[in-house]
């Protein structure tokens, strides 16, 4: 991935070299979707205590992955030497990287279905944050191409578990 200087002297992705999703990202991303799919089927298949365990497992995994997605933006901002003094875009960017962890953690304290719906909405919101970052050359151009289908699987899996 090539990088270029911006007016503050920090580096940003120019996206000119690589617009296709790297194979490793595709395979690892797809493997990360497997627990969502499996646990949504488990939620559909079980009742009572097993249903509760399956729903908690998918919610906990969702909270972890949501935190991971936020952490990606923290890492990108740190790698670019993002400035956060005085607020502004840098503060929003780093703040936006922390919020997913807080939402994911908070969703674990809600009722089962409500927590799963909150997580689904948070994943959709994070996709928009990722797309915006890519459009502003703050993330690789290929990143939304990876995130769209994975987010679709995650949101559907969470919603299936919520209504099971």
N, C-alpha and C positions, 0 to 999 in steps of 0.2 A: 504494500500500500504506500503510495507516495504521500508526502505531506508538504505543505507550503506554509509560509509565514503569513500571519495576519497583522493588522495594524498595531496590536498590543505586543507583538513579538512572540506570542505563543503559537504553537503549531495547530493546524486544523487539517482534517482529511480533505483532499481535493476530489477523491473518488474517480479520477480520470483513468487510473490503471485497472482497477478491479471493480466491476459492477456485478459480476456473477458471484453467487454465494459459494464460498469455498466448500469443497467436498467434506472436509472434517466437520465444519459447522453444520452442514446438512445432516450428517449421520449422528453426530452428538446431540443435535437439537431433536431429531426424530426419536432417539433413544430416551431423551428426557420426557417425551410425551407418553411413553409406554405406561408409566405408573398412573397417569391421569386416565388413560383409556381403561386399564385393568381395574382401577378402583371405582370408576363409574359403573362398569359392568358388575362389580362386586356389590355396589350399593343397590343396583337393580335386582340382584339375585337374592340378597339376604334380607332378613327381617330382625326386629328386636335388637339385641345387643350386638350381633354381627353387623347389622346395618349401621348402627352407631359407630362401631369401630372403623368400618369402611369409609364412612363420611368424615370421621375425624382424621383418618389417614390421608384422604385426598385434600382436606382443608389444610392440614399441617404441611403436606408436600407443596401445596399451592402457596402457602405463606413463605416457605423456603425459596421456591423458585421466583416468586415476586421480589423477594429480597435480593436474589441473585441478579435479576433484571435491573433493579435500582443500582446495585453495586457496579454494574457495567458502566453506567454513566458517571459514577464517582471516579472509577478508574480512568475513563477517558478524560474527564476534567482535570484530574491530578496529572496525567501524562502530558496534558497541554499547558500545565502551569496556570490553571484557571485562577483568576483574581476574584475574591469574594468581598473584599473590603468595600464598604459603602453600599452594599446591596447590588442591584442591577442584575444583568443576565447571568453572571457567574454565580451569584447567590441563588437565583432561581434554578440554575442547572444543578448545583450541589444539593439544594433543598429538594428538588425533584428526584434526586437519587436516594434520598433518605425516606421520603414519604411512603414508597411502596412497602418498606419493612414495617413501618408503623401500622399501615392499613392491614397488612397480612397478619401481624401479631394481634391487632385488635379484633380481627374477624374471628379468631379462635375463641373469643369470649362471648360471641353472639350465639343465638340459637342456631342449630345446625343449618337449616335451610337459609336463614338470613345471612349467616356467615359465608356460605357457599356463593350466594348471589353477590355479596359484597366483593368477594374474591374475583368472581367473573367480571364484574364491572371494573375492578382495579386492573385486571389484565387488559381489558379493552382500552382503558385510559392509558396504561403504560405503552400500548402499541401506538397510540397517537403521539405520546411523548417521544417514542423512538423514531417515528416517521418525521416528526418535526426536527429532531436532532439531525437526522440524515439530510433533510432538506437544507439545513443551515450549515452543512459540512462539519457537524459536530460528532458524527458517527459515520461509519463506512456506508457508501451508497447501497451496498448489497444488503445491509442489515434489515430494512423493512421487508425485503423479499423473503428473508428467513422467518421473520416474526409473524407475518400475516397468516400463513397456513398453520403454524404452531399455535398461535393465539386462538385461531378458530377451533382447533382441537381442544385446547385447554378450556375455553369458555363453554363449549358444548359439553365437555365432560363434567365440569363443575355444575352446570345447570341440570344435567341428567341426574347427577347425584342429589341435587337439591330437591328435585321433584319425585325422586324414587320412593 
